[in-house]
Amino acid sequence: MERNHTPPGKPRRGVYLLPNLFTTAALFAGFYAITAAFDHRFETAAIAIFIAMVLDGLDGRVARLTNTQSAFGAEYDSMADMVSFGAAPALAMYVWSLAGLGKFGWVAAFVHAAGAALRLARFNTQVATADKRYFQGLPSPSAAAILAGFLWFSESHGIQAESVSYVAAGLALATGLLMVSNFRYYSFKDFDLRGRVPFLWAILIMLVFALVFTNPPLMLFVIFGGYAVSGPALTLVRLRKMRSERKV
């Protein structure tokens, strides 16, 4: 009879392959976005960032569905997110438009990258105690989507980078600061994908997909831009509600 030679209490070595494959693919997409930006293929770079977003959303769901969550996977996911949603959009925007602004341009790009790093570090330290229904600060994938969407829209519509350089800088600064803000964003984690929903929801989802595909760069930029605004709006609503309750 074969015996297990692993000492009791000693953790098993190795990592779960399936979820980490998705994380690796997301990391590759982010790295590819950087190389594409350096080659001045900016539209490709933007699309690669969105692909990284899709893969990043899948790795966590795959880990939960297959019960293969691990501390290694969580840390690896954060490292990949830093490349795909911190460095990649910041560098793509810098090479595309911000370099022409001199020091102000690289400072704006750095604010986005640093904001992503701080956002991920804070998320990892608060993951055990935070309210799962909300994110504190704008999630880094959404922040990256705003920059990638703007870059993709501008390139696909022939907008010259020099003419919107200050807009690009403003977006990079805004996304970086929103990531480290205390604004609360709805996480959609309590949305049950396996449960039954009214038929109207199916029609609404179909219409959203149809609307996105009419003009993907514009609609993705608008959707994620709207999500970025929802945080401050939600916070203002909560503050007004709290003040009205105190008066009563």
C-alpha positions as CSV (number, residue, x, y, z in Angstrom):
1,M,0.0,0.0,0.0
2,E,1.4,3.4,-1.0
3,R,1.7,5.9,1.8
4,N,1.5,9.6,1.8
5,H,5.0,11.0,2.8
6,T,3.8,14.5,3.3
7,P,4.2,15.5,7.0
8,P,1.0,16.3,8.8
9,G,0.2,20.0,8.9
10,K,2.6,20.8,6.1
11,P,0.9,22.6,3.2
12,R,1.0,20.9,-0.2
13,R,3.2,22.5,-2.8
14,G,1.9,23.5,-6.2
15,V,-0.8,25.8,-7.6
16,Y,-4.2,25.3,-9.2
17,L,-3.7,25.3,-12.9
18,L,-7.1,26.3,-14.4
19,P,-7.8,29.7,-12.7
20,N,-4.1,30.7,-13.0
21,L,-4.2,30.0,-16.7
22,F,-6.8,32.7,-17.0
23,T,-4.7,35.1,-14.9
24,T,-1.7,34.4,-17.0
25,A,-3.7,35.1,-20.2
26,A,-4.9,38.4,-18.7
27,L,-1.3,39.2,-17.8
28,F,-0.2,38.4,-21.4
29,A,-2.9,40.6,-22.8
30,G,-1.8,43.5,-20.6
31,F,1.9,43.0,-21.6
32,Y,0.9,42.8,-25.2
33,A,-1.0,46.1,-24.9
34,I,2.2,47.7,-23.7
35,T,4.2,46.4,-26.6
36,A,1.5,47.3,-29.1
37,A,1.5,50.9,-27.8
38,F,5.3,51.1,-28.2
39,D,4.8,50.0,-31.8
40,H,2.2,52.7,-32.2
41,R,-0.6,50.2,-32.7
42,F,-2.9,52.0,-30.2
43,E,-6.2,50.6,-31.2
44,T,-4.8,47.1,-30.8
45,A,-3.4,48.1,-27.4
46,A,-6.8,49.3,-26.3
47,I,-8.5,46.1,-27.4
48,A,-5.9,44.1,-25.6
49,I,-6.7,45.9,-22.3
50,F,-10.4,45.0,-22.7
51,I,-9.5,41.4,-23.4
52,A,-7.5,41.4,-20.2
53,M,-10.6,42.7,-18.4
54,V,-12.7,39.8,-19.7
55,L,-10.0,37.3,-18.7
56,D,-9.6,38.9,-15.3
57,G,-13.3,38.6,-14.6
58,L,-13.2,34.9,-15.6
59,D,-10.3,33.7,-13.4
60,G,-12.1,34.5,-10.1
61,R,-15.4,33.0,-11.3
62,V,-13.6,29.8,-12.5
63,A,-11.8,29.6,-9.1
64,R,-15.1,29.9,-7.2
65,L,-16.9,27.4,-9.4
66,T,-14.2,24.8,-9.2
67,N,-13.4,25.5,-5.6
68,T,-9.7,26.3,-6.4
69,Q,-9.3,29.6,-4.6
70,S,-5.9,30.1,-3.0
71,A,-3.7,32.8,-1.5
72,F,-1.2,32.4,-4.4
73,G,-4.0,32.9,-6.9
74,A,-5.2,36.1,-5.2
75,E,-1.6,37.5,-5.1
76,Y,-0.9,36.5,-8.7
77,D,-4.2,38.1,-9.8
78,S,-3.2,41.4,-8.1
79,M,0.2,41.4,-9.8
80,A,-1.4,40.7,-13.2
81,D,-4.0,43.5,-12.6
82,M,-1.2,46.0,-11.9
83,V,0.3,45.3,-15.3
84,S,-2.9,45.1,-17.3
85,F,-4.9,47.9,-15.6
86,G,-2.2,50.0,-14.0
87,A,0.9,50.1,-16.2
88,A,-0.6,49.2,-19.6
89,P,-3.2,51.9,-19.9
90,A,-0.9,54.5,-18.3
91,L,1.9,53.7,-20.8
92,A,-0.4,53.5,-23.7
93,M,-1.9,56.9,-23.0
94,Y,1.6,58.3,-22.4
95,V,3.0,57.1,-25.7
96,W,-0.1,58.1,-27.6
97,S,-0.7,61.6,-26.3
98,L,0.7,62.5,-22.9
99,A,4.4,62.5,-24.0
100,G,3.7,65.8,-25.8
101,L,2.9,67.5,-22.5
102,G,6.3,67.0,-21.1
103,K,6.6,66.5,-17.3
104,F,2.8,67.1,-16.8
105,G,2.2,64.2,-19.2
106,W,4.3,61.6,-17.4
107,V,3.0,62.8,-14.0
108,A,-0.6,62.2,-15.2
109,A,0.3,58.7,-16.4
110,F,2.1,58.0,-13.1
111,V,-0.9,59.1,-11.1
112,H,-3.0,56.4,-12.8
113,A,-0.4,53.7,-12.4
114,A,0.2,54.6,-8.7
115,G,-3.5,54.8,-8.1
116,A,-3.9,51.3,-9.4
117,A,-1.1,50.0,-7.2
118,L,-2.5,51.6,-4.1
119,R,-6.1,50.5,-5.0
120,L,-5.0,46.9,-5.3
121,A,-2.9,47.0,-2.1
122,R,-5.8,48.4,-0.1
123,F,-8.2,45.9,-1.6
124,N,-6.0,43.0,-0.5
125,T,-5.8,44.3,3.0
126,Q,-9.5,44.8,3.4
127,V,-10.9,41.9,1.5
128,A,-11.8,39.9,4.6
129,T,-13.7,42.8,6.3
130,A,-15.1,44.8,3.4
131,D,-18.8,44.8,2.4
132,K,-18.9,42.5,-0.6
133,R,-21.7,44.5,-2.2
134,Y,-19.5,47.6,-2.7
135,F,-15.9,48.5,-3.7
136,Q,-14.1,51.3,-2.0
137,G,-12.7,53.3,-4.8
138,L,-13.0,52.8,-8.5
139,P,-12.0,49.3,-9.4
140,S,-8.7,49.2,-11.5
141,P,-10.3,47.3,-14.5
142,S,-13.0,50.0,-14.8
143,A,-10.4,52.8,-14.5
144,A,-8.3,51.1,-17.3
145,A,-11.4,50.7,-19.4
146,I,-12.0,54.5,-19.3
147,L,-8.5,55.2,-20.7
148,A,-8.6,52.3,-23.2
149,G,-12.1,53.3,-24.4
150,F,-11.1,56.9,-24.9
151,L,-7.9,55.8,-26.8
152,W,-9.9,53.3,-28.9
153,F,-12.6,55.8,-29.7
154,S,-10.1,58.5,-30.7
155,E,-8.1,56.2,-32.9
156,S,-11.1,54.7,-34.6
157,H,-12.5,58.2,-35.4
158,G,-9.3,59.7,-36.6
159,I,-8.9,62.2,-33.7
160,Q,-5.4,63.6,-33.4
161,A,-3.7,62.8,-30.1
162,E,-2.3,66.3,-29.8
163,S,-5.7,67.8,-29.9
164,V,-7.0,65.9,-26.9
165,S,-3.8,65.6,-24.9
166,Y,-5.2,67.7,-22.0
167,V,-8.4,65.6,-22.0
168,A,-6.3,62.4,-21.9
169,A,-4.3,63.9,-19.0
170,G,-7.4,64.8,-17.1
171,L,-8.8,61.3,-17.5
172,A,-5.5,59.7,-16.3
173,L,-5.5,62.0,-13.2
174,A,-9.2,61.4,-12.5
175,T,-9.0,57.6,-12.8
176,G,-5.9,57.5,-10.6
177,L,-7.6,59.6,-7.9
178,L,-10.9,57.8,-8.1
179,M,-9.1,54.5,-7.5
180,V,-7.7,55.7,-4.2
181,S,-10.9,57.6,-3.2
182,N,-13.4,56.5,-0.5
183,F,-16.3,56.6,-2.9
184,R,-18.3,53.4,-2.9
185,Y,-19.0,51.5,-6.1
186,Y,-21.6,48.8,-6.5
187,S,-19.7,45.5,-7.0
188,F,-22.5,43.4,-8.6
189,K,-21.2,40.5,-6.6
190,D,-24.7,39.8,-5.1
191,F,-26.1,39.4,-8.6
192,D,-27.1,35.8,-9.0
193,L,-26.3,34.6,-12.5
194,R,-27.7,31.1,-11.8
195,G,-31.0,32.3,-10.5
196,R,-34.2,33.0,-12.3
197,V,-34.9,36.6,-13.5
198,P,-37.9,38.2,-15.2
199,F,-38.0,37.8,-19.0
200,L,-37.7,41.6,-19.3
201,W,-34.1,41.3,-18.0
202,A,-33.2,39.0,-20.9
203,I,-34.6,41.6,-23.3
204,L,-32.7,44.4,-21.6
205,I,-29.4,42.5,-21.7
206,M,-29.9,41.8,-25.4
207,L,-30.5,45.5,-26.1
208,V,-27.4,46.5,-24.1
209,F,-25.3,44.1,-26.1
210,A,-26.8,45.4,-29.4
211,L,-26.1,48.9,-28.3
212,V,-22.5,48.2,-27.4
213,F,-21.8,46.5,-30.8
214,T,-23.2,49.5,-32.7
215,N,-20.1,51.5,-31.6
216,P,-17.9,49.4,-29.2
217,P,-15.3,52.1,-28.3
218,L,-17.8,54.9,-27.7
219,M,-20.3,52.7,-25.8
220,L,-17.6,51.1,-23.6
221,F,-16.2,54.5,-22.8
222,V,-19.6,55.9,-21.9
223,I,-20.6,52.8,-19.8
224,F,-17.4,52.8,-17.8
225,G,-17.4,56.6,-17.6
226,G,-20.9,56.4,-16.2
227,Y,-19.8,53.8,-13.7
228,A,-17.0,56.1,-12.5
229,V,-19.5,58.9,-11.9
230,S,-21.8,56.5,-10.0
231,G,-19.4,56.4,-7.1
232,P,-19.5,60.1,-6.2
233,A,-23.2,60.2,-7.0
234,L,-24.0,57.3,-4.7
235,T,-21.9,58.9,-1.9
236,L,-23.8,62.2,-2.2
237,V,-27.1,60.4,-2.0
238,R,-26.0,58.6,1.1
239,L,-24.8,61.8,2.7
240,R,-28.1,63.6,2.0
241,K,-30.0,60.6,3.4
242,M,-27.9,60.6,6.6
243,R,-28.4,64.4,7.0
244,S,-32.1,64.2,6.6
245,E,-32.3,61.3,9.1
246,R,-30.3,63.4,11.7
247,K,-32.7,66.3,11.3
248,V,-35.7,64.1,12.0
